[in-house]
Amino acid sequence: MSKLIGVLTAGGDTPGLNAAIRGLGKALFASGEYQLIGFKDGYRGLVQNRFLRLERDMLTNVVSLGGTMLGTSRDKPHKMSVGGKVMDMRDVIVENCESHHLEALVCMGGGGTHKNALKLMDKGVKIVTLPKTIDNDIHNTDTSIGFDTAMGIATEAIDRLHTTAHSHHRIIVVEIMGHNTGWLALGAGIAAGADVILIPEIPYSVEAVAGSILARHRNGKSFSIVAVAEGAMSKDEHDRLQKLEEKKSSAKNKDKKQDAKAEIGEFHSERTDHTINLTHQLEELTSLEARVTILGHLQRGGTPSATDRLLASRLGTMAANEIMSGRFGNMMAVKADGIVPVSVDTVAGIKKYVPLDHQWIDTARRLGTCLGDTEIKY
């Protein structure tokens, strides 16, 4: 009998997921020993045992399709809402995997997906994972499925905004995805020639940003482009959050810890309109007209780039090779020019932040780009 492999996609959708599913399936089918089923809508479909058998013809012409043919969700197997109650559904998942006689489960996703995969591994499920996120914040891999496409989309958007900014002599603030890390904003900002780039790793001074824009204006530059990651914070905001985090970690009892968590939640909710508020601040400080553009989910949709199709295909086929070699518990990671297995427990729960000495940051500074921590003198 053929051995059965399961696959799911979880978390936010990204371009390249279908190419990865195709790579996995075609490599498994080529061996003549495996069949593949896909669980719908991430871990929730695995709990509810909603699946489809992925035949060869279903993987035809999907390499160029964005999104995920399996659907996705952000459900956590150990904390899933069922009938109005939050329940640990991992034992149900184990039963479903056993009922299918699954040889292994392939989970494609980002940070949350890998934490959930590790919790299923603790229950004995044999798992192989693939890194997928437009934020590029998965630890222990150089890059991930979807990042290149999203960076290209953000770069093109900034390119287009340049013409409007130049024509109307405006400041245009562009919000780019990245709640915790600045890879996407930094990469797209450099590629598109943004004048200011603000990322979560470098707390900024709005006065320094305004000063740099005014310096450009004095030197005959009638417009400025500000690329800002969702999670970028002013120095005051950063200091306030740090104090709240310290309060949470030093809380002696459950009630005080819950109060601290609530304060942190309130802090983040207050920042919902952060980019809009930043735009107003810059307008007031510079007396220049400013506009804001929030790219939002445009960045994760559409056709995957050639780079992402190639990467996803390589990762999918290497995951098949890992399974056929009888190795489990690993993520297929990108290291330099190769794909190598790394243990999921070295990935789960760890963010890959932009190092302050990273070459991209050095490049931005050498280009004269303001990163918000110092005013650029033109």
N, C-alpha and C positions, 0 to 999 in steps of 0.2 A: 504493500500500500504506500501511496505517496505520503510524505511528511507534510504537515500543515503548518504554515506560518501566518501569524496575525500581524496587522499593521494598523496604526491609527495616527492621526495628526491632531495635535492639541495646542491650545493657546491661540494667539492671533494668527490669522492666515498670512502667508507670505508667498510671493512669486517664486516658483521653483519646486514647490511641494509635489506637484503632479509629475515632474521630471524625476524626482527622487523615488516616488512610488513606482514609476515605470522602470527605473534602473534596478530597483530591488526585485520587482516581479520578473523582468526579462532574464536577469542573471539566475534567479532561482529556477525558472522554467527551463532554461538551457541545460541544467544539470539532469533533467528528466526525473528528479526524485522529489520535487516539492510542488505544493500548491499554495495559493495565497488567498486569504480572506481579509477584507478591510472592515474595521469597526467604524460605524458612523458617529460623527460628532464627538470625537475624542474619547475621554475616559467615561463619559456618560453613556455612550453607545456600548462600551465594553461592559458596564454594569447592567444595562438593559438588554444585552445580548442582541443588539441590532447590528447586522453585518450584511455584506454582500460578497459573493465569491468573485474574485478578480480574475477573469479569463484573459487569455492573450490578446484577443481582439479589443478588449476594453482599454488596453494600454496603448493602442494605436492613436497617433496624432494628439497625445496629451502633453508632449514635452514642451509645447509652446503656450499651454494654458496657464493662466494665473489662478490664484486661489487654491482650493483643495477639493478634489472630486469626492472625498470622504466626508467633508464637512468638519467642523471643529467646535470646541467649547473650552471654557476655562475651569471646568469642574475639577475638584480635588477628590480623589477616591476615598480618602480618609475623613473628609468633611463635606459630604455631598448632601444637598437638600433633597429629601425624599418625603413627599406627603406633608410638607410643612415642617419636617424635623431634619436636623443635621445629623447624619449618621456615618459611621465608618463602614464603607461598602467593599473593603478589600477582600473579605472572605467570599463575597459574591463574585468578585472578579476572578478569584482563584478557582471557584467552582465552574465558572463559564469557560475559563481556559482549559480546565480538565475535561469538561464535557466535549470540547472540540478536539481534545488530544493535541493541543498546540505544542509544537516543538519549540517555538520561541515567539515572543511578541516584539515587534519593532515600533518604537515610539519616536515620532518626529516632533520636536518642539524646542522651546526655549528654557529659561530658568525654572519656571513653575513645572513644566513637563518633566524636567530631569529630577526635581525634588519628589514629584509624584511617582516617577519610575523607581526611584530608590526605595520608596516606601513599599512598592509592590515587590521589589526584589527581596525585601525583608520577609515577605510572606512566601518566598520560594519561586516566584515567577521568573522564568528565564527571559531576560530582556537585552536588546541591543538598541541604542538610541542614535539619532542623527541630530546635529545642531541646526536649529532653524530660528532666526529672529532678525528683523531688520535693524535692531539696536546694536547688533554685534557685541553683546555684553556677556556671552557665554564663556565661562572660564575654561582654560586649557585647550582652546582652539583658536587659530589665527583669525578665522572668519566663519561665517555661517550662511546658510541658505537664505536668500532674500536681501541681504545687506547691500550687495552691489546694485541690484535693481532699484532699491529705495534711494540709495545715494544718487543714482543717475536721475531719478525723477525729481528729487529735491534740487539737484544741480540745475536741471533744465528749468525748473520753476524760478530759481533765482536769476538765471540768465534772462528769462522773459521779464522779470520784474525790473531788471536793470534799465530797460528801455523806457518804462513808465517813470521810474525814479529820475532818470536823466531828463526826460521831456518836461516833467513838472517841477523839477528842482526840489525833490522831496527826500525825506528820510523814509525808507520802507523797512519795517521790521517783519521778518519772516520767521514764524514759529515752525520748528522742525521736531519730529518725534524724538524722544529720549528722556524718559522720566528720571532715570538714575545715572545715565552715562551720556557722554557727548560725542561718541564716534561718528554718528550720522551727521550732526550739525557741523562738526569740525571738518569732516571729509568733504561734505557738499560745500561748505563755506569756503574752503581753500580752493576747491575745483572751480567754483563759480566766481571767485574774486570778491567775496564779501569783505566789507571794510571793517566790520566788527563781528566777532564770533563769541558767543557766550555759552558756556557749557557747565554742567553741574559740578565738575571737578575743580573749577576755578571760580570762587565767589567774586562777584564783580561790584564795582562802585559805579553807580549811575552817573555820578559827577565825572568820573574818568571817561566813561563812554561819551557823555555829552561834550567833554573837553576835546576828545579826539575828533568828533564830528565837526566841532567849531574850527579846529585847526585845519581840517580838510577844506572847510568853507573859506577860510582866510587865504588859503593857497589856491583858490580858484576852482575847487571841486564843488559843484552845485548840488550834489546829491550824495547819499550814503545808504548802503545796504547793511542791515544788522541781522545776522543769522543767529537765532537764539533757540537753544534746546528747551523742550518743555520743562525740564527739571532745573534749569539754571536759576541760581539764587543770588540775591544781593548779599553783601557781607553781613548786613544786619539780620537778614532772614536766616542765613547760614548759622550765625551765632545763636539766634533764638532757638533754632531747631536742635542745635547741639546741646543746649541747656535742657530742653525738653527730653532729649534722649538720655541725658545723664540722670535726670529726675526719674525717668522710667527704670533705668538700670539699678538705681540706688533704692528704689521703693522696697520697703520692708514687708509689706503684706499685699495680698491680692487686690484689695479695694484701691489702695494707693497706686498700684501698678495699672489698674484699669482706668483710674482717673488720668494718669499720665498718658496712657494710650489715647484716651478721648481728646486730650489737649493736642496731641500730635495730629490726630484726625482732623480736628478743627483748624489747626495750622495749615494743613494741606488743602482743606476745602476753601480757606480764605484765598489761596493762591490760584483758584480756578481761572481768574481773569488776569493772571500775572503779566502775560505778554501785552495785553491791552493797556494795563496800567503802566507798564514800562514805556509803551509808545507815547502815552500822555505825558509822562515825566520828561521824556526826551524833547517833546514839543515845547514844554514849558521852559526847560533849561536852555534850549538853543534858539527859541523863537522861530524855528523852522517848521514848515508843515510836515507832519508825519502821518503815515498810514500803516496799518497792520494787515498781514496776510497769514492765515493759519492753514497750513497744508493738510493737516489731519490725515484721514485714512486714504487720501490720494496716494500717499507714499507707499502703501502696502498693496495696492491693487494693480491690475493690468498684467501685461505680458512680461515674463521674466527675461532678463538680459541674457545674452549669449554666455557671459561669465557664470551667471547663476544656473543656467541649464547644464553647463558643463560640470560645475561643482556638484549640483544635485545628482546628476547621473553618476559621477564618480563615487559620491558618498553612498548612494543606493546600491551600486554594484559591490562596493567594499563591505557593506552591511551583509549582503548575501554571502559573500566569501567568509565573513566572520561566523555566520550561522553554520555554513557547510563545514567549517573547520571545528565546530563544536565549542566555540568560545562565546561566552555570554557575560553580561554585566558591564559591557564597555560602550562608550560613545565613540563613533567614528570622527576623529578630530583632524583638522587641517593643520599640518605642521610644515612650514616652508613649502616645498613643492609636492609633498606627499600626504597621504591619508593614513593615519595610524590609530590603533585602538588605545583609548585611555579609560581608566576605571570611572564609572559613573559617580562613585563616591568622592572623586577628586574634582567633580564638576558641580554637583548639586549644592545649592545654597550659597554659591560663591559668585559674586559679580566681577566681571572684567572691566575695570574702570580705565579711563585714559590715563596712563602714567604722566606725571607732570614733566618728566624728561623725555617724553616720546618725541620721535622725529617729526610727527605731524605738528605738534605744538611748536617745536623749534622752527619748522618751516613757516608756520603762520607768523611767528614773531619776526623772522628774517624778511618776510614780505611786507612788514609794516602793519600787519593786521592787529587791531586792538582786541585783546582778550578780556578787557574789563578790569584787570588788576592794576594796570598802569596807563596813564594817559600817553598817547603817542604824539610826539612832537614832529610836525611836518616842516 
